Amino acid sequence: MDFKDYSTAERDTPEQAKFRQEVRDFLDKEVTAELRREAEVNFFIPPGVIAFMRTLGAKGWLMPEWPKEYGGAGLSSAEKSILTEEAAAYGIRLGSPTDIVGPIVMRYGTEEQKKEWLPKIASGEAIFAIGYTEPNAGTDLAALEMRAIPDGDDYIVNGQKIFSTGAYQSTHHLLAVRTNVDVPKHRGISLFIADLRTPGITISPQWTIADERTDAVFYDDVRVPKKNRLGEENAGWLIITDALTVEREVVSYGHVDARVVVDKLIQYAKETKHNGKPLTEDPLVRQTLAQLAIEANIFRLFTHRLNWLITKGTLSDWAAAMVKIWSAELTQRAANAGMQIMGLYGQLEPDSKWAPLEGYIELVYRFSVVMSFGGGSNELMRSLMAIKGMGLPREPRI
């Protein structure tokens, strides 16, 4: 059993195989060793990857499935999946909060908003962070308290967002605020595009267990133009639920692609010997890698289907929840398996010269914790699947 190309390429059509080779040739030229290393040890998009995204944007490949009139390349969902898979193999994760904003503008934006924002997103000129979570509004997002009060052609916004990853290097915020306090909480929310360079905005770092920077963002009498509101006033909750559906696909591969973790473990097992024999000859290691390969292929099929649904304009919240759960738990299983295969060496951090795979598995092991609740907790995702996908009753409230 040599674990050859088990997850990609073997079932490409001739046209897809040609496109896959075009992508590989492009990545060979554009992805340097320095860029690859920067991307692998930073699970959000670091500065070098932002520059690379703009190179992709120039080819229409940053939002490849979008129509050319909006800066995309008009590619199919299968070609988008090929691009994502091949970039991940080079250490580049293409999913980012900006990927969440585009489909929402396309679906809910006015014609003027589409003309203004979609080309900027597709070129990489506009980089977004998500402004949802607050100290008292996490899983219960509708409890958010940030206020926006109309004032002439603007709203004046006050409040705080937390866990707004990437805000410090983003240009804009997809911002959820409360515009009416006299109606049930789900009905008084509006969604805006806010320029993070506006006076009155302060961004402060928060650090996670994986040494990943996320941000707290404070708004102090910040003016946001009314023309930047997406949808009607107080009708933002419906838009947010669709945006969360897109987000759950993005987080499933945008931070850590589970297939890359599995591939790296296979590489390690092939190259490492124990008692004079390759690890791939150890029955337990072989069985573990084979099981992970099966699960990685399932993940690939999940993401292909969800890509297809989103490209067709069909957003399935419970299907996105399924992909998000599988991605998070597969990544955690793969990282745990890596720790078991590597033994104590697996605990060495990326800055140790003795760390296998330059400490990648140790870093994923720490980072994968957040995948259980980023984009919505896995428990909430299972409830969503039960209610929306299986027709089961809601859980009783205690």
N, C-alpha and C positions, 0 to 999 in steps of 0.2 A: 504494500500500500504506500504510494508515494505522495498522496495528497496533492496531485497536480491541480490544474486550474479548475477547482471544484465549484466555484461560485460565479464566475463570469465567463462570457465569450463563447462557451461551447455550443450555445444554441442561437447565436446571432444569425440573422439573415445576411446575405451578401452585402446589402446596403448598410446594415448596422455594423458589420465587421469593418467595412471601409471607414465608417465614421469613427469607430473605436480606435482604429489605427491613426486617423487624423488627430484625434484627441491625444493619443500617446505621443505622437511626434511633437505636438504643441507643448505638452508638459515636459518632455525631454529638453526642449529648448528653453522654456521659461522658468522651470522650477529648479533653483539652485540648491546646493546642499545646505547653505545658510538659511534659505527660506523654509526648506523642509524641516530643519531642526527647530526653527522658531515656531512653526505651526504645530509641531508635535508636542511641544512642552507648554503651549498656551491653548487652552480649550475654548477661549473666545478668540475673536479674530484679532491678531496682533498687527502692528503697523505694516510689516512687510506683506502680510496677506491682503490688507486693504489695498495696497498698491497693485498687487496681483489681480485683485477683483476688478480693478479699473482696466487692466489689460484684457481681462475676459470681457468686460463690458464693451470694449472697442470692437470685439468680434460678434457681439450679440449673445455671448455665451453666459453672461452673468444671470440673465433671466431667459434661458434659451427657448422656453416654450411660449414666450410672449410673441404677439404679432410684431412684424418688423416696424410697423408704424409707431410702436411704443418703445423701440430700442431692442427688442428681442431678435431671435433668429427664426422664429416660426417652426421650431423643431417639435417632434412628437414626444409623448411622455416616455417612450422607450429610449429615445436619444438623450433626453434629460437624465434618465437613470444611468445611462452609459457614462455621461459626462461626470455625474456625481461619483459613481463607482471608481472611475479611473483617477479622478482628482484625489479621492480618499486613499487610493493605493500609493499616491505620491506624498501622502501626509497632509493634504489640503482638504479641509472640511468646508464645503461651500454653503451649508446652511447657516443662516444668521437671522437676527430679528428683522433685517430689511426684507428677507424673503416672506415674512408674514404680512408686511404692510402692502406690498404690491398687489396681491390678489384681492385684498380688501378695498383698496382704492379702485381697482378695476371693476369690482362688483357694486360698490356703494358710492363711489365718487361721482361728482358732476362731470360733464364733458370738460369744463375748464380745469377741474382738479386733475383729471386724467392727463390732459395735455401738459399741465405744469409738473406733475410729480412722477408719472411713469417713466418718461425718458431720463429724468435725474436718477431714479432708482436703478434703471437698467444699465446706466453708464457707470454707476458707482459714485456719482457726484453726491447723492444724498445717502447717508448712512444712518440707520435708525437704531434706537434702543426702545425697549418697551416700558411704558410707564403705567403699570397696573397696581402692583402690590404696595400696600401701605402697612404701617405697624399694626393696625387693627383690621386689615383686610387682606387675607391671603387666599386660602381655599374658598372662604366666603367672600368672594371678590365684590359682590354687590354691597358690602358694608363699607365701601370706600368713602372717605370723608373730604378729600380735596375739593375745594369749592371753586366754581367759576361764575362770576357775576357779570351780566352784560353791561357794557359801557360804550355807547356809540358804536363804532365799527369793530370793536374788540370785546373780548371778555377779560376780566381781571382775575387771575388765578392765584390762589394761595393754598399751600399745603405741602405735603412731603410724600415722596415715593421711595421705596427701598428695593433692593435686589434688582436694580435696573442695570443689568450687565452690559458693559460696553458704553455706557453713557458718556464717560470721560473722553472717548475718541469718536463719538457719533456727532452728526450734525443736527439730528432731529429726534423728537420723541413722539411715539404713538401714545397719546395721553388720554386716560380715562378720568373724568372728573364728574362731580355732582353739580348739576345745574338746577335741581329742584329738590328741596328738602321736605315738601308738603305732600308728597305722593309715596306709595310703597317703594322700597329701596331699589328694586329692579327698574322702575319706571322713571327715575330722576337722573339718569346717567347719560352723559354725552361724550363723544369721542373726537379728539382733535389731533392735528399735526402741529406740534410746537417746535419752534427753532430753539435749540439748546444754547445758542449764542446770544439769546435775548437778555438784556439787563434784568437782574433780579433772580437769576437762576444760579444756584450754588451746587456743585457736585463734589461729594466726599466719598472716599474709598471705603469699601467693606471687603474683608478678606475671608475666604472660605478655607475649609480643612485641606483643600487641594492647592492652596496658595494661588487660587484664582481670584482676581479682582472683580468684584461687582460694585455697584454704586448706590448711594443714597442721593436723591436729587430733591433739593428744596426750592420751592417757588414762593417768592415774596413780592406780591403785587406785580406779577408778570402779565404783560399784555399779549394775548394770543388773538390774531385776527379771526373775525367770524367766518371769513371765507375759507378758513382752514378746518372748519368743523365738517366731519364726515357724517352724512345723513342728517336727519332732523334733530332739533334740540330735544333732549330727554328720551331719544330713541336709540341710544348707544348700546344698550345691553344686547340686543339682537346682533348687532355688528360684532361686538366683543365675543359672543359665543361662536360666531363663524371664524373670527380671528384666532380663537383658542384652538379650533379644529385644525387650522393651518399650522399653528405653532406646534402642535403635538407631532405633526409629521416632521417639522424642521428640527425639533429637539431630538428626534429619534436618530438623526444622522449628523446634525449640525455641530454637536459637541464631541461625541466619540462615536465613530462608526464601529459597531460591534464586529463587523466582518474584518476590519483592519486588525482588531485585537486578536481574533482567531488566526488570521494569516501570520501575524508576528509570532504567535505561540508555535505554529507549525514550523516556521523558519527556525526558531530557537531549538525545537526538538530535533530537527534535521542536523543542525550544526553542533550540538552539544553531546558529549559522550559521558557515560556513567559506568564506572568499572570497565572501561575499554570498549563499551558498546554504545552506539547512538541511542538517544532516548526514544527514538521512534521504534526501537525493537522491544521496548518495555510494554507488555500487554496493557497495563493500566493506562499508560500515557496514550497508547494508540486508541484505546476505547474512548478515552476522554476527548481526544482531538476529533475522532470520528463523530461523536455525539455533538460537539460544538459545531462541526462543519454542517451537520444536518440542520441545526438550529439557525446557523448563519444563512443557509439557503432559504429557510422559511422566512427569515427577516427580509431577504432580498425580494421574495415574491410579495410579501406584505407591502413593501415600499413601492414596488412597481404598480400594484393595484391602486394604492392611494395616490400616487403621482398621476395615474390615468384619471381617477375620479376628479382630482383638483383641476387638471387640464381641461376636462369636459365641463367644468363649472358645477360639479356635483360634490358638495361638501357633506361628508358623512361623519358626524361627530363620534359615533360609536366605533366606526372603522378606524378613525384616527386614534381613538383611545386604545384600541387593540394593538396598533403598531407601536404606540408610545410605551405601553406596558412591556411588550416583547423586547423592544430595544433596550430598555432600562434593565430588565432582569437578565437578559442574555449577556449584556456587558458586565454585569455584576458576577454572573456565573463564570464568564470567561476570565475575568480578572482574578477571581478566587481560584480557578483552576491553574492560572499562571503562577500564583503564589505557591500552590501545592507542588507544581512541577519543578519550580526553581528552588524550593526550599528557602533557607534563610537568606540566600542571595536575592530573592524576590523582594525583600524589604529594603534594599538599598535604593536611595533616592537618585534622581537623575544626575546630580553633581558628583556622584562617586564614580571613579574610574573602574571600579569592580562591578558596577551594576549591569546585569544582563539587559540587553536591548536598550542600553542607555537609560535605564530606570523607567521605561515607558509603562510597564505593567504596574509598578508600584504607584505611579502617578494616576493611572486609570483606576486602580483599586480605591484610592482616596476620592477621586472625582466622582466615581459612579454612584456615590451615596446620594448626591444631589439629584440624580436622574430618577430617584423614587418619587420626588415631589415637584421637580421642575416642570412647568406646563400643566400642573395638576397632579395631586397625589395618586399613586397607583390604586389606592382604595377607592378614591372618587371615580377613577377611570373604570373600575370594575362595576361600580354602581351605575355609571352611565351606560355601559354595555348591557347590563341587566335590564334597565328600564327602556332604553331606546332600541337596542338591538334584539332583545329577547322578549320584550313585552311583559316583563315581571313588574310587580308592584313596587312602589317606592319603599325604602326602608322606613320603619316606624321611627318617629322622632322621640327621643327620650327627654 
